[in-house]
Amino acid sequence: MSIGQRLKEARKARSMSQDMLADKIGASRGVITNIEHDKVSEPQPMVINAICSVLNINKEWLTDGIGSMDISKEATRSAKVLSEIYACAQDLSEEEQLFILDMIKTYTKHLKD
């Protein structure tokens, strides 16, 4: 089963149309359609994270077919935060997005030190 087939299965299991899912993740319907029809070899990680958050599904199941479709509540909270970050960042310029990414990397580096 491909990532597109798994996405379609999950979306239908949640009784959600492509339009509804696209709207909830802040993307166009074409993004969902292209993934479902396997026209995208590697969907953007932020898109995958947003989809998993909205559909409440396991990222490894969606991307690799590993594990079960449903995820735990703890993982859902984390995915929801990442989905919000994605929604906020998509309106920024590429330069602004790279600045935010650099800030996150700097922050996580300092946590390890």
Secondary structure in CASP SS format (residue, H / E / C, confidence):
PFRMAT SS
TARGET T0000
AUTHOR 0000-0000-0000
METHOD secondary structure of the structure
MODEL  1
M C 1.00
S C 1.00
I H 1.00
G H 1.00
Q H 1.00
R H 1.00
L H 1.00
K H 1.00
E H 1.00
A H 1.00
R H 1.00
K H 1.00
A H 1.00
R C 1.00
S C 1.00
M C 1.00
S C 1.00
Q H 1.00
D H 1.00
M H 1.00
L H 1.00
A H 1.00
D H 1.00
K H 1.00
I H 1.00
G C 1.00
A C 1.00
S C 1.00
R H 1.00
G H 1.00
V H 1.00
I H 1.00
T H 1.00
N H 1.00
I H 1.00
E H 1.00
H C 1.00
D C 1.00
K C 1.00
V C 1.00
S C 1.00
E C 1.00
P C 1.00
Q C 1.00
P H 1.00
M H 1.00
V H 1.00
I H 1.00
N H 1.00
A H 1.00
I H 1.00
C H 1.00
S H 1.00
V H 1.00
L H 1.00
N C 1.00
I E 1.00
N C 1.00
K H 1.00
E H 1.00
W H 1.00
L H 1.00
T H 1.00
D H 1.00
G C 1.00
I C 1.00
G C 1.00
S C 1.00
M C 1.00
D E 1.00
I C 1.00
S C 1.00
K H 1.00
E H 1.00
A H 1.00
T H 1.00
R H 1.00
S H 1.00
A H 1.00
K H 1.00
V H 1.00
L H 1.00
S H 1.00
E H 1.00
I H 1.00
Y H 1.00
A H 1.00
C H 1.00
A H 1.00
Q C 1.00
D C 1.00
L C 1.00
S C 1.00
E H 1.00
E H 1.00
E H 1.00
Q H 1.00
L H 1.00
F H 1.00
I H 1.00
L H 1.00
D H 1.00
M H 1.00
I H 1.00
K H 1.00
T H 1.00
Y H 1.00
T H 1.00
K H 1.00
H H 1.00
L H 1.00
K H 1.00
D C 1.00
END
